[in-house]
Amino acid sequence: MLRKIEKYRNQITELKYLGRNKIIVFFNSWVKANLLVGEATLPEKGYKAYVPRHLVCITGVIGGIPTDIEMEDIQQDYECAFPIVNLYRLNRWDREKGRKVASNRVSVTFRASNLPEKMKVFGTSVKVQPYVRKFVFCDNCHRFGHREESCRSRKRCGTCSRIHEDSEEQCVNEVKCLHCRKSDHRTTDSKCPARQREISIKTIMSKKNLTYVEARELVAPIEMQNKYDVLANISEFPTLPNTFAKMTAGKYSIRNNQQSQQRNYNVNNKQDEATSGSLKKAANESTVAAKKMKLDNERQQHIRDRNADSTSQGAGLNNPIAVSEKEKWDHIIKKANADALETANRNVRGELANFYTALLQCTGVTEELQEKIKECSKKFLNLDSIIV
């Protein structure tokens, strides 16, 4: 659909899925990205385009704001270098009252990529701090990111990290943490490394204005004691209704019988071939022995002839193989020297030919001087075939 729109065809750099029903589109220009938000053809196809808030906004917190001041009054009287998108007062949990009450802290969302150091409220300078989201832990399944009220999983034991009907006080299993798989603390322990890592992720999200996935990649992973120990309790996993053994039982008996019969037939044929081969081998042994004796005699006569030739030439070596190797290497060295000399002469002649050719083409060289150059090149350098 975007390819058919001419103004977006060469502006999109990447397209990828972001969750189940979201597609993130990367542009090479922020102008085109903003145009896509107001594109009229998207609602017709069932799409809604928007720029993610964390890319254009950042949230901070200011403190020391009395609870008797209304938010409408703050919105009408503040001074800041960046435009403010949203303002709302944060709440805290009051144990005595058993409910949430207003606090003296106010969340401020700025239309910027970085937080300002300060802002003015009613003429008073107030420091802006990063808004670190609260650590969320479920008391039902002991996972991060949601509360017990919205949990859809089964109750998990905080001692052994397994699902059973007994309460945590009656659990007799070994202590095991659900997240780091260590046995020195429970899952609900506040000093668990996984809990501290989750808090670090929340802090990086607030300070660097990143998503959870982006911040998680910046934090070092947790060293687990046994990452496969989660599969220890087989009762937590459903069994397959139809296994391969059940589905294929009794279907390959006929083919196995045919294979065994074919195997026996092949063994019998090999035994017959081995018997006939042994007879033929016994018949041909005499002929092979005679040929081998003849070849040995010819080889010995050849060695005697070569020894006689090396002695007459004054080689001084009784080993004919050594003499042949020496001659071969001498021939290789001579050929290499000749090739090197020919290559050097060719290179020198080429350079001289280029030099004299360039010299003859100079504008200040007269015809008389050109003739002298040609004579010298023909007489001393034998370049008559190159310079004409």
Residue, then its C-alpha position, 0 to 999 in steps of 0.5 A: m500500500l505504501r509502495k503505491i504512494e509515490k511520495y513514500r516509495n523512496q523514503i522508507t528505509e525499513l519495515k518490521y513487525l512490532g508486536r501482533n498488530k503493529i508495524i513500525v516504519f522507518f523513514n530517512s526524513w522526519v518530514k515524511a514520517n510526519l506526513l504519514v501520520g496525516e495520510a488520508t488513505l490509511p484509515e480506509k485500509g484499517y490502519k492508524a499511524y502515529v509517532p511513538r510518544h517515547l521518541v518525541c517526549i520525555t517524562g520527568v518529576i518535580g517535587g515540593i508542590p503542596t497538595d492544596i495547589e490544583m493542577e489547573d493553577i500550575q498549568q497556567d503559571y509555569e516557565c520552561a524552555f521546552p513545551i509541556v505536553n502533560l501534567y498530573r500529580l502522583n499518588r502514594w499509598d497510605r497504609e493508615k488509610g488503606r488507600k492512595v492519597a495525593s503526594n507533593r510530586v508532579s509528573v511533567t511530560f516535555r516535548a523534547s528528547n532530553l530533560p531540562e535541568k530546572m523549570k519555574v513554578f509560581g516564580t520558584s525554580v524547581k529541579v527536574q528529575p527522571y521519572v523512574r517507573k515503579f517496580v511491579f511484581c505479581d504475588n500470584c505467579h511471581r513474574f514481573g510487569h503486572r499485578e496479582e489482580s490482572c494475573r491469569s496464571r496459576k498460583r506458583c510457590g515462592t519457595c520451590s518455584r513450582i505449581h502445587e496445591d500445598s501452601e508455601e509454608q507446607c512446601v518441603n521441596e528444595v528452595k529454588c528461585l524462579h528467575c535466576r535458578k539459584s538455591d540460596h534465596r527464594t523467588t520473593d527475596s528483595k536481594c534477588p539479582a533478577r529483581q535488581r536487574e529489573i530495577s536497573i532496566k526501569t532506571i535506564m528506560s527513564k534516564k535514556n528515554l528508551t523502550y523496555v526491549e531497548a533498555r534490556e539489551l543494555v543491561a548484562p544478563i543474569e548468570m543462572q545456576n542451571k538454565y535447564d532446571v526449569l524442565a525438571n518437573i515433567s508434570e508441568f508440561p502436557t503430554l503429546p496425544n499421539t507420538f511417532a511410535k504410536m502412529t507408526a506401530g505395525k506399518y513397517s513390518i512388511r517392508n522390514n521382511q522384504q529388506s531382510q530377504q533382499r539382504n540374504y540374497n545379496v549375501n549369497n550372491k557375494q559368496d558365489e562371486a567370492t568363490s569364482g573370483s578365487l578360482k580365477k585368481a589362482a589361474n592368473e597368479s602364474t601369468v602375473a608372476a612371470k610379468k613381474m619378473k620381466l619388469d624387475n629385470e628390465r628395471q635393473q638393467h636400466i639402473r646399470d646403464r645409468n650408473a655406467d653413464s654417470t661414471s664415464q661423465g665424471a659425476g663422482l656420485n654412485n646414486p643415479i637418482a641424486v645425479s638426475e635430481k642435480e641435473k633437474w635443479d640445474h636446468i630449472i635454475k638456468k631457465a629461471n635466470a634466463d626468464a628473469l633476464e628476458t623479463a628485465n630486458r623487456n621492461v627496460r626496453g619498454e621504459l626506454a621506448n616510452f621515454y623516447t616516444a614522449l621525448l619525440q612528442c615534445t613541442g620544443v624538439t626540432e626535426e633535426l633533434q628528432e632525427k638524432i634521437k631516432e639514430c641513437s635509439k637505433k644504434f645503441l638501444n636497437l629500438d628501430s622496431i619501436i621508434v619509427 
